[in-house]
């Protein structure tokens, strides 16, 4: 028995240092990417030491979830702003003829010009307008504004091709960047709204729901390196319930908040290790069960990624030892009479894992 206890102590001393100081939280990685780096760092996996730490999502992947191919914040109402001066000039200078007709080119004081159809004072029907800086709209007009189907080219080469309502993208449409990125889907008031598909030049892809220009609701994201996330989004972030799969085969299925593992979930390594329990800001926090491929198991509590509180270590032969832990280290073994304590939270077994939509 004494030898067995020595082996256990030795095992925990050598292999259960749960804090890997080389690994950063997802939020730290995002900030570092925004400030400094443009490439995801290679992940460090120390299989030999069997660390019980999380390997974070590469920073470029998280940042890309925040980007929008529509560039809707920057582009918002550009057509409306450009058209406003021309609308006023048109109203004070055109005839009252109520029949739609094709007229000669009209040149505005701003330098922009319009070739197309009119009804009275208003551009109405099919027409092309080109601004002095090279921006261009070609398509349908109604009451002097872009209404119906049309295509607008930005000065930098980006363009929107789709449905318009009163100078705003509204309905179905495609926004294409000069760099090859593209959004195709639903729009409302110049913002992505409804179902849409975003693609990037590196073959990354998102398909899912948007609300007011941001990813919101259910969506699927596929990165160029083979990683993927399928699940809930809120305010352009991984938030809710979802499955993240790393390019090397590791998986996390569970609850998310602000691009981090938060709540209950299951993390599975490719070598057979598995953790099921609670997370807080990407770290094991609360009750959780960590299982090794050879049958060993730690069943107990965690704090900021380290064992803390009561925990039970189970050997391959089924024998178990209950201990008190702090900062990832065993403080003492508990009395034999306390071995049968059930460490699980009261609602542990009643938890129903949400179903994943196809």
N, C-alpha and C positions, 0 to 999 in steps of 0.2 A: 504494500500500500504506500509506503514511504517513497519507493522508487517511482511509483505511478504519479504521486503528487509532484515529485521533482521534475518529471517529464512534462507535466502540465504547466508548471511554473516556467520551465525553459521554453516551452512552445509559445506561451503568451508573451514572454519577454522578447523573443526573436521575431515573431510573425504578426503580432496584433498591435503594432504601432499604427494606429488608424489614420494618422494625419500625414498625408504626403505633401510636403512643403513645396514641391515643384508644381503642384496643381493649383489653379486659380478658379474663383467662382465665375459663373457665366457673366455676371454684371461687370466684374473686373476686366474680363476679356473683351466685352463690348466696348468699354471705355478706352481700353488700350488701343483697340482697332481704330476707333474714331480719332484718337489723338496722334497715333504713331504709325501703326503697321497696316499694310495692305494685303498681307497673306496670312492664311491660317497657320498656326503653329502645329507642328507634328505632335501627336499625343504620346505620352510616356506611359507604357504599360509594363509594370514589373511583375510578371507572372511568377517568377521564381520565389519572390518574397510573399506572394499571396496578399497584397495590400487590400484593405477593405475601404478603399477610397473611390470616389467617383471620378471618371475621366470626363472633362467638360466638353461641351459642344464647341467646335472650332469657331473663333470669333467672327470670321467672315460670313459664316452661315447665319448667325444670329443677326448680324447687322443687315444682311440682305432681306430678312423678314420685315425690316422697318422701311426699306426703300419702296418707292412706288414708281412703276414705269410710266404712269400717266403724268407724273410730275405735277399733279393737280394743284398743289399749293402755289407753285410758281406760275403756272399757266392760267390760274383761275380768272375767268372772265376776260381773257385777252381779246377775244373776238368782240365782245361787248364794248370794251374800252376803245378799241380801234374804230369801231363802227359809230360811236356816239356822236363825234363831231360831224361825220358824213351824214348821219340821219338828220341832224338839225339843218345842215346846209340844203339837203334835198327837199325838206319840207317847205322851205321858203322860196324855192326857185323853180319848182316843176308845175306843170299844168294840172287841171282838174279832170282830164280825160279818164273815164272810168273803165275803158276797154284796155285789156292787156295788149301791149305792143312792144315790138323791138325798136329801140331807138339808137342813134349814133352814140359813140363812146362819150361818156361824161367824165370830165376831169375836175376833181375837187381842188380847193385851194391848198389842201395839205400835200398835194402831189399825187394822191391816190387816184385811180380811175376805175370806172365800171363799164363793162360791156354786157348788155343783156336786156331783159324784159322789164317793163314798167307797168304800173297801173296808177294813173294820175301822178301824184307826187312821189310815189313809193316804188322802190325796187320790188318787183313782184313777179315770180316765175323763175325761169332759169337765167343765171347770170354769173359773170366772173368779175371779181374785184381784186386789184393788185395795189398794194401800198408802196410808198416811195422807198421803203427799206427792203422790199422784196417779198414780204409776207403776202399770201394769196389765199383767197377763198373762191371755190368753184362749186356751184350747186344751186339749190332751190332757195328762193326768198319769199317772204310773205310779210306785208306791212313794213317793208324797209329793213327787215332783219333776216338773218339766216334762220330759215324754218324748213324742215323737211330733210332731204338727203343732201349731203355736201361734204366737201373735203377742204380742210384748212391746213396750209403749210406755214410752219413757223420759220422765222428767219434763219435759225440754226440748222434747218433741215428736218426737224421732227415734223410729223403731220398727224392729224386726226381725220379719219374717214368714217363717217357714220351719220347718225340722225341728230338733228338740231331742233331746239325750241327757243325762240327769242334770243338768238346769238349764243346759246349755251349747248354744250353736248348733252343730249338727253335722249335715251333710248339705247339702241344697239350701236356699237362703234368700235373702231380699232385705233389705238394710239401707238405709233411706231417711233422709236428713237433712232437717230442716225447711227448710234453705236450697235444696233441690232436688237435691243430690248423691245418688247412689245406687250401691250395689254389689249385683249379682245374680250368684250363682254358688255355688261349693262352700265348705263350712265344716268345720273340725275344731277341737274344744276352744275354741270362741268366736273362732277366727281364720280369716281367709280362707285357704283351702288347697285347691288344685286349680285348675280353670278358672273364671274369672269375668270380668264386665264391669263397669267403673266408668264412670259418666257424671257430668258436672258441669252446673250450671245454665247455664254459658256455651256448652254443646254440646261441650266437650272430652270425649274418650272414650278409655278403655283397655280392651283385651280381650286376655287372655292368662293365663299361669300364675302361681299364687301358692304360696308355701310359708311356713307359720307367720306369716301376716299380712303378708307382703311380696311384691312382684313378683319372681318368680324363674323363669328359663327364658325361653321365647319369648313375645313379646307385641308388640302394636301400639298405638301411642299417637297420637291425632289431636287437635291443638290447635284452638282456636276460630279462630285466624288463618289456618288452612290448612296449617300446618307438621305434619310427621308423623315418627314413628320406628317402624321395623319391624325387629325383631331380638331380640337376647339381653339379658336383665336379670339382675342379681345384687344381692341385698340392697336392692331398691327403686331401683337405679341402672342407667343404660345401661352395660352391661359385657358384653363378648364381641364378637360380629360383628353389624353392623346398618347399615341405611340411614336416614340422616336427611335429610329434604327440607325446605328452608326455604319460607316462604310466597311468596318471590319467585322460586322455581324452582331455587335453588342446591341441590346435593346432595353428601353425603359418604357413601361406601360403604366400610366397612372395620372396623377393630378399635377397640373402646372399653374404657375402664376408668374407674370412678368418675365417670361423666357427662362424660368428656373423650375426645377422639380420642387414642388410644394404640395404637401399633403401625402396621401397614401399611394404607394406604387410598388411595382416589381421591376428590379434591375437584374438583367441576366447577362452574364459574361459568356464568351464563346468557349471557355475552358470548362464550363459546367457550373461555375459559382453562381449563386443567386442570393439576392437580398429582397425580402418583402417586408415593408414597413413604412414608416413615416419619414418625410423629408421636410426640411426648412431651408429655403434658399440654397438648394443644391446639396445640402448636407444631411446625413442621417440624423434624425432628431425626433425623440420619442421612442415608442416601442418598435422593435424590428427583429426579424429573424434572418441570420446570415448562414448560408449553407455551403459547404465545400463539396466538390465532386466525390470525395472519398467517404462521405457520410457524416463528417464532423459538422457541428452546428453551434452557433451562439444564438441564444434566445434571451433577449433582454432589452435594456433601455440604452439610449444614446443621447448625447448632447453635443451639438455642433460637430457632428461627424465622428465623435469618439464615444466609446462605451462609458456610460455614467449611470450609477444606480445599481439595482439588482440585475444580475444576468446569470444565465445558466449555460455552461459549456458541456456539450454532449459529445462523447467519444464515439469512435466507429463501432464499438461493441455495444453501444446503447447506454453505457454508464454515464451519469451526469453529475456535475458538481456546481452547486449554487454559490455565487460569490458577489461581493460588493465591489463596484468599479468606480473609478474617478479619473477623468482626463485620459481615458484609454488604458488605464492600468488597474490591475486587480489590487484592491486594498486588503481584503481578507476573504477567506472562505467562510461561508455561513455554517451554522450548526446543522448537524445531520437531520435534526428534527424539522428543519425548515425546507428540506429538499422538495417536498411535494407542493410548494407554493405555486399557484398558477399566476404567471407574470402577465398574461395577456390582458389588455383592456376589456372592459365588460362588453363592449359592442364589437369586438374583433371578429367573432364568427358570424355576426348578423350583417356584416358589410356585404353589399351586393355590388359587384363590379359592373360599371356601366358598359353597355354594349357599344361596339364600334360600328358606325354606319359603313356601308360598302364604299 
